[in-house]
Amino acid sequence: MKCIQMKLSIVRLDHSIAEIKTTSPEIEIESLSRAVFEYLSCKSAIGDPVTSSWNPFSRQKASCNCLKEMLIKSIMRYFKAHDQWTAFSSLLLKSIAFHRHIDPNVPIDVAETTLPIIDLPRTKFNRPFLPQTLAEKTSTRVADEEVEESRESVMNVSHQFPYVCMIQKQGSDHTHASSTQLQYDMIGCDLVIFEARLNKYSPTITAFLESFVGCFTTSEWQAISNDARSLPRSDDSLLKEFFLRWAMKEAYTKALGVGLNIDFDSFETRLIGHDVDSTDIEGVWIPRDGIWESITADIQQNNPNEQVEHQFSFVGQVIRTRDPNSDYWVFSFIPLVEEVVENSIQSEETASSGCICICKGPFNEEADAATSSDSKQHRIIVENLSLLDLIQLHGMKSTDIDVMRQKK
């Protein structure tokens, strides 16, 4: 039986861009991406030696140079520079996910040999995925057969400037699966920043939130809003509750692989022990403090001074509103905490700019989900990376960037 490991990689882009421009103040995203792609080369995942014997460059016969131009175009198609930097960082994260898929021991260090930038295949819903390797196959593959997704290594990316994150699950043994081994195949994540986009159409927090009311079930919306059946909340609490509830729903749909291609009001997410005391589908929602209040209370009570990423996991139940079926999932929350100036009176709560929600499952039994939600036994490994770290993980040193640029 292989051990299942969950790794969350977080990139703080505004800090990364400042770091790069400290040594290369004139560099722009297009020249940087070109320098990196030319130094490292680009390659399609489905043309890699681990899969090429059964799918030799299926439907993708572009040369490395054509692929490079295609990837640059995918970055530069965005109008805003922030979105271009985000797209570049996301591409590098997904490439590292592929290399870790092949070799889980890729170090957080400058690689001894260069690793190509890998372009991953996508599903019909445009979700990138890691293809199965030959080691995972039990039958002979033929050329041009549809690429299948790996079950051993699953990844998902989310971003909202200035953050980009990726969750990757590695390791499983479906030949000896049992409830005690806590098998699950799906994982999704969503990153939210606690900031309302106010404009002339939604000039207040209340107006901003009400524009999303149709995305939630009645019970979910009662938990978010200042409903007569819910506890009164401040605007800040309303905003945080909305974003966390949204992140739960999007992380779930991303775990399913459909993203926004599903009506959000067609299913209900509920946290057992927080929203309801019972797992019964007819369980009554209980007015309580918000998810964020529960998180900050736990921080202050258990580990207010620890310089580690706080992780909070709940057993969740997802109920589809058009049929009586439901299943169990684990929802984990990892706050994105701003750096607090020494001697500052700023609290952990006000210093937090956002949160990452990770959804994993499904589990057949609530007990299995409960065991997997134990953050001490099943702690998510968190690594904070810079954009230069991602480049160096592929084997390119920061000094090489300037050398490549000078050749232009």
C-alpha positions in Angstrom: 0.0 0.0 0.0 1.3 3.4 -0.9 1.1 6.4 1.4 -1.2 9.2 0.3 0.4 12.6 0.6 -1.3 16.0 0.1 1.0 18.9 -0.8 -0.2 22.5 -1.2 2.1 24.9 -3.0 1.4 28.6 -2.6 3.1 31.4 -4.6 2.8 35.0 -3.5 3.1 36.9 -6.8 3.5 40.5 -5.8 6.5 39.6 -3.6 7.8 37.4 -6.4 7.6 40.1 -9.0 9.3 42.6 -6.7 12.1 40.0 -6.1 12.7 39.5 -9.8 12.7 43.2 -10.6 15.2 43.9 -7.8 17.9 42.3 -10.0 16.2 42.8 -13.4 14.2 46.0 -13.1 13.4 46.3 -16.8 12.2 42.8 -17.3 8.7 42.2 -18.5 6.6 39.0 -18.4 6.9 38.3 -22.1 10.7 38.5 -22.2 10.9 36.5 -19.0 8.7 33.7 -20.2 10.6 33.6 -23.5 13.9 33.3 -21.7 12.7 30.5 -19.5 11.0 28.6 -22.3 14.1 28.8 -24.6 16.5 27.8 -21.8 14.4 24.9 -20.5 12.5 23.9 -23.7 8.8 23.0 -23.8 7.1 19.7 -24.1 3.7 18.2 -24.2 2.9 15.8 -21.4 1.2 13.2 -23.7 4.4 13.1 -25.8 6.6 12.2 -22.8 8.4 8.9 -22.8 6.3 7.6 -19.9 3.2 7.7 -22.1 4.4 8.0 -25.7 4.4 4.2 -26.4 0.6 4.2 -26.2 -0.2 7.7 -27.2 2.6 9.1 -29.4 1.9 12.8 -29.7 -1.8 12.2 -30.0 -3.4 15.1 -31.8 -0.5 17.3 -30.8 2.3 17.2 -33.4 3.5 20.7 -32.8 7.3 21.1 -32.5 8.9 22.5 -29.3 9.1 25.9 -31.0 5.5 25.9 -32.0 4.5 24.8 -28.5 6.6 27.6 -27.0 4.8 30.2 -29.1 1.5 28.7 -28.2 2.3 28.9 -24.4 3.5 32.5 -24.7 0.3 33.4 -26.5 -1.7 31.7 -23.7 0.1 34.1 -21.3 0.0 37.3 -23.3 -3.7 36.9 -24.3 -4.6 38.6 -21.0 -4.8 42.3 -21.0 -3.7 43.0 -17.4 -0.1 42.4 -16.4 -1.2 40.8 -13.1 -3.2 38.2 -15.1 -0.2 37.5 -17.3 2.1 36.9 -14.3 -0.6 34.6 -12.8 -0.9 32.6 -16.0 2.9 32.1 -16.2 3.1 31.0 -12.6 0.2 28.6 -13.0 1.9 27.0 -16.0 5.1 26.5 -14.0 3.2 25.0 -11.1 1.4 22.5 -13.3 4.7 21.6 -15.0 6.2 20.9 -11.5 3.2 18.8 -10.7 3.9 16.6 -13.8 7.6 16.2 -12.8 6.6 15.3 -9.2 4.0 12.9 -10.7 7.0 11.1 -12.4 9.4 11.6 -9.5 7.8 12.6 -6.2 11.2 13.5 -4.8 11.8 16.5 -7.0 13.6 18.7 -4.5 12.9 22.3 -3.5 16.3 23.3 -4.8 18.1 24.1 -8.0 17.8 20.9 -10.2 21.0 19.3 -11.3 19.6 18.9 -14.8 17.1 21.0 -16.6 13.5 19.9 -16.7 11.3 21.0 -19.6 8.2 23.1 -19.2 5.4 20.6 -19.5 2.1 21.5 -21.1 -0.7 19.3 -19.6 -3.6 17.8 -21.5 -7.1 19.0 -20.7 -10.5 17.5 -20.2 -13.6 18.5 -22.3 -14.3 21.0 -19.5 -10.8 22.6 -20.1 -9.4 21.3 -16.8 -5.7 20.4 -17.0 -4.8 16.9 -15.6 -1.9 14.6 -15.1 -2.0 11.7 -17.6 -1.6 8.1 -16.5 1.8 6.6 -16.7 2.6 3.1 -18.1 3.1 1.9 -14.5 -0.6 2.6 -13.8 -1.9 0.8 -16.9 -3.1 -2.8 -16.8 -3.7 -3.1 -20.5 -1.9 -2.3 -23.7 -2.6 1.1 -25.2 -2.9 1.9 -28.8 -1.9 5.1 -30.7 -4.4 8.0 -30.6 -6.4 6.4 -27.8 -7.9 9.0 -25.5 -5.5 10.0 -22.7 -6.7 8.9 -19.3 -6.2 10.8 -16.1 -4.0 9.5 -13.4 -5.6 8.2 -10.2 -2.3 8.1 -8.3 -1.4 11.7 -8.7 -4.2 14.3 -8.9 -3.7 18.1 -9.0 -5.8 21.2 -9.0 -4.9 24.9 -9.4 -6.6 28.1 -8.2 -5.5 31.7 -8.3 -6.6 35.2 -7.4 -3.9 37.9 -7.5 -1.6 38.1 -5.7 -1.8 34.4 -4.9 -1.5 31.2 -7.0 -1.9 27.8 -5.4 -1.9 24.2 -6.4 -2.9 21.1 -4.4 -1.5 17.7 -5.4 -2.4 14.3 -4.1 0.2 11.6 -4.6 0.0 7.9 -3.9 -2.7 5.3 -3.6 -3.2 1.6 -3.9 -6.5 0.7 -5.4 -5.7 -3.0 -5.6 -5.9 -3.2 -1.8 -8.4 -0.5 -1.1 -10.4 -0.6 2.1 -12.2 1.9 4.2 -9.3 2.0 6.7 -7.0 3.2 3.9 -9.2 6.2 3.3 -9.2 6.0 -0.5 -10.5 9.0 -2.4 -10.0 9.9 -6.0 -11.1 13.5 -6.3 -9.6 16.7 -5.0 -10.3 20.3 -5.8 -9.3 23.7 -4.4 -10.4 27.3 -4.5 -8.6 30.4 -3.4 -10.5 33.5 -2.4 -9.5 37.0 -1.4 -11.7 38.7 1.1 -12.4 41.7 -1.1 -15.7 42.8 -2.6 -15.7 44.2 -6.1 -17.9 47.2 -5.5 -19.2 49.4 -8.4 -22.1 51.6 -9.4 -24.3 48.5 -9.7 -23.2 47.0 -6.4 -22.2 50.0 -4.3 -22.4 48.3 -0.9 -21.4 44.9 0.6 -25.1 44.0 0.8 -25.7 44.8 -2.8 -22.6 42.9 -3.9 -23.7 39.8 -2.0 -27.3 39.9 -3.2 -26.1 39.6 -6.8 -25.0 36.0 -5.9 -28.1 34.8 -4.0 -29.2 32.6 -6.9 -25.9 30.5 -6.6 -26.9 29.2 -3.1 -29.6 27.1 -1.6 -32.0 28.7 0.9 -30.2 27.1 3.9 -26.7 28.2 2.6 -27.9 31.7 2.0 -29.4 31.9 5.5 -25.9 31.0 6.8 -24.4 33.8 4.8 -26.9 36.7 5.2 -28.4 38.6 8.0 -31.5 36.5 7.8 -34.1 36.6 10.5 -33.2 32.9 11.2 -29.4 33.5 11.4 -27.1 35.3 13.8 -26.5 39.0 13.0 -23.2 39.7 11.3 -21.0 42.7 10.5 -20.3 43.5 6.9 -16.8 42.0 7.3 -18.3 38.8 8.7 -20.9 38.6 5.9 -18.1 39.0 3.3 -15.9 36.3 4.8 -18.8 33.9 5.2 -19.9 34.5 1.6 -16.4 33.8 0.2 -15.8 30.7 2.3 -19.2 29.3 1.3 -18.4 30.1 -2.4 -15.0 28.5 -2.0 -16.6 25.3 -0.7 -18.9 25.0 -3.7 -16.3 25.8 -6.3 -13.7 23.4 -4.7 -16.3 20.7 -4.8 -17.2 21.3 -8.5 -13.5 21.5 -9.4 -13.0 18.1 -7.6 -15.7 16.7 -9.8 -13.8 18.2 -12.8 -16.7 20.4 -14.0 -15.8 23.7 -12.4 -18.4 26.4 -13.2 -20.1 24.2 -15.8 -22.7 23.2 -13.2 -25.5 25.2 -11.5 -24.3 26.1 -8.0 -27.8 26.0 -6.7 -28.2 22.3 -7.8 -26.3 21.1 -4.8 -25.9 22.1 -1.1 -22.8 21.9 0.9 -23.1 21.6 4.7 -20.5 21.2 7.5 -21.5 18.5 9.9 -21.2 19.7 13.5 -21.2 23.3 12.3 -24.2 23.8 10.1 -26.2 20.8 11.3 -25.8 18.4 14.2 -27.2 15.5 12.2 -26.1 13.9 8.9 -29.7 13.4 8.0 -30.6 15.1 4.8 -33.6 16.7 6.6 -31.2 17.9 9.4 -32.1 21.4 10.5 -29.5 24.1 10.0 -28.5 25.7 13.3 -27.8 29.5 13.6 -24.1 29.7 14.6 -21.1 32.0 14.2 -19.6 31.9 10.8 -16.9 29.5 9.5 -14.3 32.3 9.8 -15.2 33.0 13.4 -14.8 29.3 14.2 -11.4 29.3 12.6 -10.1 32.3 14.4 -11.5 31.1 17.7 -9.6 27.8 17.2 -6.4 29.8 16.4 -6.6 31.9 19.5 -7.4 28.9 21.7 -4.9 26.3 20.5 -2.0 27.9 18.6 -2.0 31.7 18.4 1.8 32.1 18.3 2.8 29.2 16.1 4.5 30.3 12.9 2.9 27.6 10.8 0.1 27.4 8.4 -3.2 26.9 10.3 -5.4 24.1 8.9 -9.0 23.4 9.8 -10.9 20.5 8.4 -14.6 19.6 8.6 -16.6 16.6 7.5 -19.0 17.8 4.9 -22.1 16.5 3.3 -23.0 17.4 -0.3 -26.7 17.0 -1.1 -28.0 17.3 -4.7 -31.2 19.3 -4.7 -32.8 17.4 -7.6 -32.4 13.9 -6.1 -32.2 12.4 -2.6 -28.6 11.3 -2.9 -25.7 12.7 -0.8 -22.1 11.8 -0.1 -19.4 12.7 2.3 -16.4 15.0 1.6 -13.7 16.7 3.7 -13.4 20.5 3.5 -10.1 21.9 4.7 -9.5 25.6 5.2 -6.0 27.2 5.1 -6.0 31.0 5.9 -3.8 33.3 3.9 -2.2 35.4 6.6 -0.5 38.7 5.7 2.9 39.3 7.3 2.3 41.3 10.5 4.8 44.0 11.4 6.6 43.2 14.7 4.9 44.8 17.7 1.8 45.5 15.6 -1.5 45.2 17.4 -3.1 43.8 14.3 -4.9 40.5 15.1 -4.6 37.2 13.2 -8.1 37.8 12.0 -7.6 41.3 10.5 -4.2 40.2 9.1 -5.8 37.5 6.9 -6.4 38.5 3.3 -8.1 35.4 2.1 -8.3 31.6 2.4 -7.8 28.4 0.5 -10.5 25.7 0.6 -9.6 22.1 -0.3 -12.2 19.5 -1.0 -11.4 15.8 -1.1 -13.6 12.7 -1.5 -16.0 11.2 -1.9 -16.1 8.9 1.1 -18.6 6.1 1.4 -19.0 6.5 5.2 -19.1 9.5 7.5 -16.5 7.8 9.8 -14.0 7.6 6.9 -14.4 11.2 6.2 -14.1 12.0 9.9 -10.8 10.1 10.1 -9.5 11.8 7.0 -10.4 15.2 8.4 -8.1 14.8 11.4 -5.5 17.5 10.5 -2.9 16.0 12.9 -2.9 12.6 11.2 -3.6 13.8 7.7 -2.0 17.2 7.7 -1.5 18.9 4.3 2.1 19.7 3.6 2.3 23.4 2.8 5.2 24.9 0.8 5.5 28.6 0.2 7.3 29.2 -3.1 8.4 32.2 -5.1 8.3 32.5 -8.9 12.1 32.2 -8.9 11.7 29.0 -6.9 9.5 27.6 -9.7 12.0 28.5 -12.3 14.9 27.1 -10.3 13.0 23.8 -9.7 13.1 23.3 -13.4 16.9 23.8 -13.3 17.3 27.4 -14.4 19.2 29.8 -12.2 18.2 33.4 -11.8 21.5 34.5 -13.3 20.6 32.5 -16.4 17.6 34.8 -17.0 19.8 37.9 -17.4 22.2 36.0 -19.7 19.3 34.9 -21.9 17.9 38.4 -22.0 21.2 39.9 -23.0 21.3 37.6 -26.1 18.1 39.3 -27.4 
